[in-house]
Amino acid sequence: MPTSVSQRVQKRRDALRAAGLRPVQIWVPDTRRPGFEAECRRQAGLVAQADRADDALKDFLDQALVDVDGWE
């Protein structure tokens, strides 16, 4: 007799728990929400502006490039 979807899901969840895992719920921003893209652009602009003003960051990135120069 075939098992129902809920029985298969429960079996899978039981197996994952037996493997030492537990379920978690994560809330993330709704990318479909009006204004989401504009807010991303606004925040990215603020980060870019701060990065341009950060001489220590520029030095760090320049040094990182030296470290990988010649890598294939």
Jmol script that loads the backbone (N, CA, C; Angstrom):
load data "model"
ATOM      1  N   MET A   1       0.842  -1.173   0.000  1.00  0.00           N
ATOM      2  CA  MET A   1       0.000   0.000   0.000  1.00  0.00           C
ATOM      3  C   MET A   1       0.893   1.245   0.000  1.00  0.00           C
ATOM      4  N   PRO A   2       0.633   2.209  -0.893  1.00  0.00           N
ATOM      5  CA  PRO A   2       1.451   3.420  -0.952  1.00  0.00           C
ATOM      6  C   PRO A   2       1.285   4.271   0.305  1.00  0.00           C
ATOM      7  N   THR A   3       2.381   4.965   0.653  1.00  0.00           N
ATOM      8  CA  THR A   3       2.329   5.832   1.835  1.00  0.00           C
ATOM      9  C   THR A   3       1.870   7.223   1.412  1.00  0.00           C
ATOM     10  N   SER A   4       1.212   7.901   2.301  1.00  0.00           N
ATOM     11  CA  SER A   4       0.762   9.258   2.005  1.00  0.00           C
ATOM     12  C   SER A   4       1.943  10.214   2.040  1.00  0.00           C
ATOM     13  N   VAL A   5       1.733  11.366   1.460  1.00  0.00           N
ATOM     14  CA  VAL A   5       2.792  12.380   1.447  1.00  0.00           C
ATOM     15  C   VAL A   5       3.182  12.745   2.876  1.00  0.00           C
ATOM     16  N   SER A   6       2.199  12.930   3.744  1.00  0.00           N
ATOM     17  CA  SER A   6       2.514  13.317   5.119  1.00  0.00           C
ATOM     18  C   SER A   6       3.312  12.232   5.840  1.00  0.00           C
ATOM     19  N   GLN A   7       3.064  10.976   5.516  1.00  0.00           N
ATOM     20  CA  GLN A   7       3.840   9.899   6.137  1.00  0.00           C
ATOM     21  C   GLN A   7       5.277   9.907   5.639  1.00  0.00           C
ATOM     22  N   ARG A   8       5.459  10.158   4.336  1.00  0.00           N
ATOM     23  CA  ARG A   8       6.821  10.224   3.775  1.00  0.00           C
ATOM     24  C   ARG A   8       7.583  11.416   4.357  1.00  0.00           C
ATOM     25  N   VAL A   9       6.908  12.537   4.487  1.00  0.00           N
ATOM     26  CA  VAL A   9       7.546  13.721   5.058  1.00  0.00           C
ATOM     27  C   VAL A   9       7.943  13.453   6.502  1.00  0.00           C
ATOM     28  N   GLN A  10       7.044  12.843   7.264  1.00  0.00           N
ATOM     29  CA  GLN A  10       7.345  12.546   8.663  1.00  0.00           C
ATOM     30  C   GLN A  10       8.517  11.577   8.774  1.00  0.00           C
ATOM     31  N   LYS A  11       8.558  10.589   7.881  1.00  0.00           N
ATOM     32  CA  LYS A  11       9.663   9.620   7.892  1.00  0.00           C
ATOM     33  C   LYS A  11      10.991  10.336   7.610  1.00  0.00           C
ATOM     34  N   ARG A  12      10.971  11.259   6.658  1.00  0.00           N
ATOM     35  CA  ARG A  12      12.185  12.012   6.319  1.00  0.00           C
ATOM     36  C   ARG A  12      12.612  12.889   7.498  1.00  0.00           C
ATOM     37  N   ARG A  13      11.658  13.561   8.114  1.00  0.00           N
ATOM     38  CA  ARG A  13      11.978  14.405   9.270  1.00  0.00           C
ATOM     39  C   ARG A  13      12.524  13.575  10.427  1.00  0.00           C
ATOM     40  N   ASP A  14      11.945  12.430  10.653  1.00  0.00           N
ATOM     41  CA  ASP A  14      12.437  11.545  11.720  1.00  0.00           C
ATOM     42  C   ASP A  14      13.872  11.114  11.435  1.00  0.00           C
ATOM     43  N   ALA A  15      14.171  10.819  10.164  1.00  0.00           N
ATOM     44  CA  ALA A  15      15.529  10.407   9.789  1.00  0.00           C
ATOM     45  C   ALA A  15      16.515  11.548  10.015  1.00  0.00           C
ATOM     46  N   LEU A  16      16.116  12.759   9.659  1.00  0.00           N
ATOM     47  CA  LEU A  16      16.995  13.910   9.858  1.00  0.00           C
ATOM     48  C   LEU A  16      17.238  14.161  11.343  1.00  0.00           C
ATOM     49  N   ARG A  17      16.194  14.031  12.150  1.00  0.00           N
ATOM     50  CA  ARG A  17      16.365  14.207  13.596  1.00  0.00           C
ATOM     51  C   ARG A  17      17.275  13.117  14.160  1.00  0.00           C
ATOM     52  N   ALA A  18      17.106  11.893  13.680  1.00  0.00           N
ATOM     53  CA  ALA A  18      17.953  10.787  14.135  1.00  0.00           C
ATOM     54  C   ALA A  18      19.418  11.029  13.767  1.00  0.00           C
ATOM     55  N   ALA A  19      19.635  11.807  12.696  1.00  0.00           N
ATOM     56  CA  ALA A  19      20.998  12.136  12.270  1.00  0.00           C
ATOM     57  C   ALA A  19      21.561  13.319  13.060  1.00  0.00           C
ATOM     58  N   GLY A  20      20.794  13.826  14.022  1.00  0.00           N
ATOM     59  CA  GLY A  20      21.279  14.912  14.869  1.00  0.00           C
ATOM     60  C   GLY A  20      20.931  16.298  14.366  1.00  0.00           C
ATOM     61  N   LEU A  21      20.023  16.399  13.407  1.00  0.00           N
ATOM     62  CA  LEU A  21      19.629  17.701  12.876  1.00  0.00           C
ATOM     63  C   LEU A  21      18.298  18.131  13.486  1.00  0.00           C
ATOM     64  N   ARG A  22      18.054  19.427  13.433  1.00  0.00           N
ATOM     65  CA  ARG A  22      16.772  19.923  13.918  1.00  0.00           C
ATOM     66  C   ARG A  22      16.264  20.987  12.948  1.00  0.00           C
ATOM     67  N   PRO A  23      14.958  21.122  12.833  1.00  0.00           N
ATOM     68  CA  PRO A  23      14.415  22.133  11.917  1.00  0.00           C
ATOM     69  C   PRO A  23      14.515  23.537  12.514  1.00  0.00           C
ATOM     70  N   VAL A  24      14.732  24.499  11.659  1.00  0.00           N
ATOM     71  CA  VAL A  24      14.711  25.900  12.070  1.00  0.00           C
ATOM     72  C   VAL A  24      13.884  26.681  11.046  1.00  0.00           C
ATOM     73  N   GLN A  25      13.351  27.806  11.477  1.00  0.00           N
ATOM     74  CA  GLN A  25      12.602  28.675  10.581  1.00  0.00           C
ATOM     75  C   GLN A  25      13.386  29.960  10.420  1.00  0.00           C
ATOM     76  N   ILE A  26      13.537  30.390   9.177  1.00  0.00           N
ATOM     77  CA  ILE A  26      14.300  31.597   8.884  1.00  0.00           C
ATOM     78  C   ILE A  26      13.398  32.564   8.126  1.00  0.00           C
ATOM     79  N   TRP A  27      13.317  33.766   8.615  1.00  0.00           N
ATOM     80  CA  TRP A  27      12.566  34.808   7.942  1.00  0.00           C
ATOM     81  C   TRP A  27      13.533  35.656   7.134  1.00  0.00           C
ATOM     82  N   VAL A  28      13.221  35.877   5.882  1.00  0.00           N
ATOM     83  CA  VAL A  28      14.078  36.660   4.992  1.00  0.00           C
ATOM     84  C   VAL A  28      13.250  37.776   4.363  1.00  0.00           C
ATOM     85  N   PRO A  29      13.902  38.830   3.893  1.00  0.00           N
ATOM     86  CA  PRO A  29      13.152  39.907   3.240  1.00  0.00           C
ATOM     87  C   PRO A  29      12.392  39.386   2.019  1.00  0.00           C
ATOM     88  N   ASP A  30      11.210  39.943   1.800  1.00  0.00           N
ATOM     89  CA  ASP A  30      10.395  39.571   0.650  1.00  0.00           C
ATOM     90  C   ASP A  30      10.865  40.371  -0.554  1.00  0.00           C
ATOM     91  N   THR A  31      11.553  39.705  -1.465  1.00  0.00           N
ATOM     92  CA  THR A  31      12.125  40.378  -2.636  1.00  0.00           C
ATOM     93  C   THR A  31      11.054  40.838  -3.617  1.00  0.00           C
ATOM     94  N   ARG A  32       9.824  40.389  -3.439  1.00  0.00           N
ATOM     95  CA  ARG A  32       8.729  40.797  -4.329  1.00  0.00           C
ATOM     96  C   ARG A  32       8.024  42.050  -3.829  1.00  0.00           C
ATOM     97  N   ARG A  33       8.354  42.488  -2.650  1.00  0.00           N
ATOM     98  CA  ARG A  33       7.676  43.634  -2.031  1.00  0.00           C
ATOM     99  C   ARG A  33       8.029  44.927  -2.764  1.00  0.00           C
ATOM    100  N   PRO A  34       7.024  45.778  -2.977  1.00  0.00           N
ATOM    101  CA  PRO A  34       7.327  47.077  -3.603  1.00  0.00           C
ATOM    102  C   PRO A  34       8.361  47.840  -2.765  1.00  0.00           C
ATOM    103  N   GLY A  35       9.314  48.436  -3.436  1.00  0.00           N
ATOM    104  CA  GLY A  35      10.338  49.207  -2.753  1.00  0.00           C
ATOM    105  C   GLY A  35      11.570  48.409  -2.373  1.00  0.00           C
ATOM    106  N   PHE A  36      11.524  47.083  -2.519  1.00  0.00           N
ATOM    107  CA  PHE A  36      12.673  46.255  -2.135  1.00  0.00           C
ATOM    108  C   PHE A  36      13.908  46.627  -2.958  1.00  0.00           C
ATOM    109  N   GLU A  37      13.742  46.727  -4.278  1.00  0.00           N
ATOM    110  CA  GLU A  37      14.882  47.030  -5.146  1.00  0.00           C
ATOM    111  C   GLU A  37      15.460  48.405  -4.825  1.00  0.00           C
ATOM    112  N   ALA A  38      14.595  49.373  -4.606  1.00  0.00           N
ATOM    113  CA  ALA A  38      15.063  50.723  -4.282  1.00  0.00           C
ATOM    114  C   ALA A  38      15.834  50.722  -2.962  1.00  0.00           C
ATOM    115  N   GLU A  39      15.354  49.975  -1.986  1.00  0.00           N
ATOM    116  CA  GLU A  39      16.057  49.903  -0.696  1.00  0.00           C
ATOM    117  C   GLU A  39      17.416  49.229  -0.845  1.00  0.00           C
ATOM    118  N   CYS A  40      17.488  48.198  -1.679  1.00  0.00           N
ATOM    119  CA  CYS A  40      18.784  47.540  -1.936  1.00  0.00           C
ATOM    120  C   CYS A  40      19.765  48.525  -2.569  1.00  0.00           C
ATOM    121  N   ARG A  41      19.274  49.265  -3.547  1.00  0.00           N
ATOM    122  CA  ARG A  41      20.140  50.260  -4.200  1.00  0.00           C
ATOM    123  C   ARG A  41      20.595  51.333  -3.205  1.00  0.00           C
ATOM    124  N   ARG A  42      19.688  51.778  -2.343  1.00  0.00           N
ATOM    125  CA  ARG A  42      20.032  52.791  -1.349  1.00  0.00           C
ATOM    126  C   ARG A  42      21.125  52.284  -0.417  1.00  0.00           C
ATOM    127  N   GLN A  43      20.944  51.069   0.095  1.00  0.00           N
ATOM    128  CA  GLN A  43      21.931  50.509   1.017  1.00  0.00           C
ATOM    129  C   GLN A  43      23.260  50.235   0.321  1.00  0.00           C
ATOM    130  N   ALA A  44      23.205  49.744  -0.916  1.00  0.00           N
ATOM    131  CA  ALA A  44      24.446  49.490  -1.658  1.00  0.00           C
ATOM    132  C   ALA A  44      25.193  50.794  -1.902  1.00  0.00           C
ATOM    133  N   GLY A  45      24.462  51.866  -2.169  1.00  0.00           N
ATOM    134  CA  GLY A  45      25.092  53.169  -2.362  1.00  0.00           C
ATOM    135  C   GLY A  45      25.785  53.650  -1.102  1.00  0.00           C
ATOM    136  N   LEU A  46      25.148  53.453   0.035  1.00  0.00           N
ATOM    137  CA  LEU A  46      25.764  53.842   1.313  1.00  0.00           C
ATOM    138  C   LEU A  46      27.047  53.054   1.575  1.00  0.00           C
ATOM    139  N   VAL A  47      27.009  51.756   1.284  1.00  0.00           N
ATOM    140  CA  VAL A  47      28.197  50.919   1.478  1.00  0.00           C
ATOM    141  C   VAL A  47      29.309  51.359   0.538  1.00  0.00           C
ATOM    142  N   ALA A  48      28.964  51.601  -0.739  1.00  0.00           N
ATOM    143  CA  ALA A  48      29.972  52.029  -1.712  1.00  0.00           C
ATOM    144  C   ALA A  48      30.593  53.363  -1.300  1.00  0.00           C
ATOM    145  N   GLN A  49      29.764  54.278  -0.814  1.00  0.00           N
ATOM    146  CA  GLN A  49      30.260  55.585  -0.363  1.00  0.00           C
ATOM    147  C   GLN A  49      31.222  55.416   0.818  1.00  0.00           C
ATOM    148  N   ALA A  50      30.867  54.568   1.761  1.00  0.00           N
ATOM    149  CA  ALA A  50      31.734  54.328   2.918  1.00  0.00           C
ATOM    150  C   ALA A  50      33.032  53.653   2.486  1.00  0.00           C
ATOM    151  N   ASP A  51      32.936  52.711   1.546  1.00  0.00           N
ATOM    152  CA  ASP A  51      34.131  52.013   1.066  1.00  0.00           C
ATOM    153  C   ASP A  51      35.093  52.984   0.378  1.00  0.00           C
ATOM    154  N   ARG A  52      34.550  53.914  -0.414  1.00  0.00           N
ATOM    155  CA  ARG A  52      35.416  54.881  -1.111  1.00  0.00           C
ATOM    156  C   ARG A  52      36.166  55.771  -0.122  1.00  0.00           C
ATOM    157  N   ALA A  53      35.592  56.003   1.023  1.00  0.00           N
ATOM    158  CA  ALA A  53      36.209  56.884   2.022  1.00  0.00           C
ATOM    159  C   ALA A  53      37.139  56.145   2.977  1.00  0.00           C
ATOM    160  N   ASP A  54      37.230  54.833   2.843  1.00  0.00           N
ATOM    161  CA  ASP A  54      37.992  54.021   3.802  1.00  0.00           C
ATOM    162  C   ASP A  54      39.356  53.665   3.217  1.00  0.00           C
ATOM    163  N   ASP A  55      40.360  54.463   3.563  1.00  0.00           N
ATOM    164  CA  ASP A  55      41.706  54.223   3.035  1.00  0.00           C
ATOM    165  C   ASP A  55      42.286  52.899   3.525  1.00  0.00           C
ATOM    166  N   ALA A  56      41.969  52.503   4.750  1.00  0.00           N
ATOM    167  CA  ALA A  56      42.473  51.228   5.271  1.00  0.00           C
ATOM    168  C   ALA A  56      41.928  50.066   4.455  1.00  0.00           C
ATOM    169  N   LEU A  57      40.678  50.163   4.028  1.00  0.00           N
ATOM    170  CA  LEU A  57      40.091  49.114   3.195  1.00  0.00           C
ATOM    171  C   LEU A  57      40.794  49.048   1.846  1.00  0.00           C
ATOM    172  N   LYS A  58      41.063  50.211   1.263  1.00  0.00           N
ATOM    173  CA  LYS A  58      41.786  50.251  -0.016  1.00  0.00           C
ATOM    174  C   LYS A  58      43.149  49.574   0.115  1.00  0.00           C
ATOM    175  N   ASP A  59      43.863  49.895   1.187  1.00  0.00           N
ATOM    176  CA  ASP A  59      45.177  49.283   1.412  1.00  0.00           C
ATOM    177  C   ASP A  59      45.054  47.770   1.569  1.00  0.00           C
ATOM    178  N   PHE A  60      44.053  47.333   2.316  1.00  0.00           N
ATOM    179  CA  PHE A  60      43.835  45.899   2.529  1.00  0.00           C
ATOM    180  C   PHE A  60      43.545  45.196   1.207  1.00  0.00           C
ATOM    181  N   LEU A  61      42.679  45.778   0.392  1.00  0.00           N
ATOM    182  CA  LEU A  61      42.340  45.156  -0.893  1.00  0.00           C
ATOM    183  C   LEU A  61      43.535  45.144  -1.842  1.00  0.00           C
ATOM    184  N   ASP A  62      44.314  46.220  -1.838  1.00  0.00           N
ATOM    185  CA  ASP A  62      45.519  46.250  -2.670  1.00  0.00           C
ATOM    186  C   ASP A  62      46.492  45.146  -2.257  1.00  0.00           C
ATOM    187  N   GLN A  63      46.658  44.957  -0.959  1.00  0.00           N
ATOM    188  CA  GLN A  63      47.555  43.914  -0.467  1.00  0.00           C
ATOM    189  C   GLN A  63      47.024  42.528  -0.821  1.00  0.00           C
ATOM    190  N   ALA A  64      45.713  42.358  -0.748  1.00  0.00           N
ATOM    191  CA  ALA A  64      45.106  41.073  -1.112  1.00  0.00           C
ATOM    192  C   ALA A  64      45.372  40.755  -2.578  1.00  0.00           C
ATOM    193  N   LEU A  65      45.319  41.771  -3.439  1.00  0.00           N
ATOM    194  CA  LEU A  65      45.601  41.552  -4.851  1.00  0.00           C
ATOM    195  C   LEU A  65      47.050  41.125  -5.068  1.00  0.00           C
ATOM    196  N   VAL A  66      47.966  41.697  -4.313  1.00  0.00           N
ATOM    197  CA  VAL A  66      49.372  41.319  -4.414  1.00  0.00           C
ATOM    198  C   VAL A  66      49.542  39.844  -4.038  1.00  0.00           C
ATOM    199  N   ASP A  67      48.810  39.420  -2.992  1.00  0.00           N
ATOM    200  CA  ASP A  67      48.906  38.028  -2.537  1.00  0.00           C
ATOM    201  C   ASP A  67      48.439  37.036  -3.582  1.00  0.00           C
ATOM    202  N   VAL A  68      47.488  37.416  -4.435  1.00  0.00           N
ATOM    203  CA  VAL A  68      46.954  36.450  -5.413  1.00  0.00           C
ATOM    204  C   VAL A  68      47.538  36.672  -6.800  1.00  0.00           C
ATOM    205  N   ASP A  69      48.388  37.655  -6.947  1.00  0.00           N
ATOM    206  CA  ASP A  69      48.988  37.930  -8.253  1.00  0.00           C
ATOM    207  C   ASP A  69      49.739  36.682  -8.756  1.00  0.00           C
ATOM    208  N   GLY A  70      49.417  36.257  -9.951  1.00  0.00           N
ATOM    209  CA  GLY A  70      50.070  35.097 -10.543  1.00  0.00           C
ATOM    210  C   GLY A  70      49.357  33.786 -10.299  1.00  0.00           C
ATOM    211  N   TRP A  71      48.307  33.794  -9.515  1.00  0.00           N
ATOM    212  CA  TRP A  71      47.551  32.553  -9.300  1.00  0.00           C
ATOM    213  C   TRP A  71      46.845  32.171 -10.589  1.00  0.00           C
ATOM    214  N   GLU A  72      46.684  30.924 -10.804  1.00  0.00           N
ATOM    215  CA  GLU A  72      45.988  30.431 -11.994  1.00  0.00           C
ATOM    216  C   GLU A  72      44.614  29.965 -11.625  1.00  0.00           C
TER     217      GLU A  72
END
end "model"
wireframe off; spacefill off
backbone 0.3
color backbone group
